Amino acid sequence: MTDAAPAPSIASLQDVIDDTYLFGLDRQRETMDLTQSDGPYGDKYSSGYRTDMTGGTITFVGTDEITVRAHFVGSAAPGPKSWLWGWENVNSFPEPVVARVAAVREFGQRFGITELTTAEVPLTAEPATVARRFAAAASLVAGPLPFVTFALENGTVLTFLVESPALEPIPASAIRAGSVLPEAASEGAISNWPRALRAYAQWRGFTVAEEGGAITLWAPNGHVEAKLDDQGRLTALSMSAGPTPA
């Protein structure tokens, strides 16, 4: 990680996903709001962006055009049914486009996580699902930077980290968290919700309150309360918008 590991113990890929997934989704949504672009929010190519891998850039076409540095993370393909990390560089992208993702491999070596050190990993779910999980991990391990995903017509999903002063993170938002948490829950990405919520709070700057089987994330514009059962599973979510009391 850029500053410090988000949790005291990292022993599996699932630990990494728990630590990074909420942050990754939050920053992806924030990026699409900032660029006012419809892609790559969805799954198909659209007029919302242009890519230039020779120059290592992506240009978002919204109300204004925003060009950002692109760092290739990897791709999930339905043909070979595998995820391929960008450092393998079978696309012969310029070295600066794939250099940053090497940090993921180094992180995997440090913690003994095979999926982060093996160039090609068998898919365990749909390509888009796997791509988002690995991209979210890279968003912190090789960042912190937001990730974006592009789906090709053949079903292959490409993932990138994007970098620009225009995409600097804005303050934590309870409103965004109120949509990110249900999305992550519906996808079944999170295994350890207390861990995931604490990591999310740490990396996005929420204030955390824990009481009576609930974890509440406070932001300047409101709060989100996540209720958990005695096994740490998410059972209910509620969000309240408005200025946070001092």
Salt bridges, closest charged atoms under 4 A:
ASP15 OD1 - ARG195 NH1 3.60
ASP19 OD1 - ARG195 NE 2.71
ASP26 OD1 - ARG204 NE 2.98
GLU30 OE1 - ARG27 NH1 2.19
GLU30 OE2 - ARG176 NH1 3.89
GLU30 OE2 - ARG204 NH2 3.00
ASP33 OD2 - ARG176 NH2 3.08
GLU65 OE1 - ARG50 NH2 3.19
GLU163 OE1 - ARG69 NH1 3.75
GLU163 OE1 - HIS71 NE2 2.77
GLU163 OE1 - ARG100 NH2 3.65
GLU183 OE1 - ARG29 NH2 2.50
GLU183 OE2 - ARG132 NH2 2.59
GLU187 OE2 - ARG132 NH2 2.83
GLU210 OE2 - ARG198 NE 2.89
ASP229 OD2 - ARG233 NE 2.71
